[in-house]
Amino acid sequence: MESRFTGRVLHCRKRHIGRRGDVDLLIMCNYCGCRSIEPIAELSAEHEQVLNLRGDIRRAVRGQDFKHAVGLVRELREVLCVHDAVEELAVYPAMGRLEEFADKVGTLFDEHDEMDDVMDGILAAADAGEDPAGMEWPRLLANLDVLSEHIDHEEHGMFPAAAVSLDTEDWERATAVRAARHAAR
């Protein structure tokens, strides 16, 4: 199947509107129109949830409210459960067919794996009754920074490119993956 990718990558615009504590406040755009594609709109909405949870977790850890931080990690894990499945089973494989994105897709998979590993470790320790203060918070905070960059790459590179590169079958697969993950919950 021939790709509709034109060799150029469209970039969404984002506008920095200030800071709240240690969180940059950004408005993600709909400049290129990629959010008019339902799977991208859903992934982008989840990105906003993830970024909000990132800030909440960071504040809870810095305030040494580790019990609350564990609850926030559980929320983040729930959001990422469906989100990552859509990306890993539909969007990334489709984009990986394009030579320009093959290496980047591998990096994105690796970043998901690392984030899953650190969240799973914290949640397993919490479920085992371990003291939340002794959990891998520095590793989680470092991964949350990587996650912000990860989201930026998707929102301002991969998603606009996907909007012009993927076909109806690819988007139907993304929708089917989301529906199957929700049905399994």
Buried (B, 14 or more C-beta within 10 A) or exposed (E): EEBEBEEEBBBBEBEEEEEEEEBEEBEBBEBBBBBEBEBBBBBBBBBBBBBBBBBBBBBBBEEEBBEBBBBBBBBBBEBBBBBBBBBBBBBBBBBBBBEBBEEBBEEBBEBBEBBBEBBEBBBEBBEEEEEBEEBBBEBBBEBBEEBBEBBBBBBBBBBBBBBBBBEEEBBEBBBEBBEEBEEEE
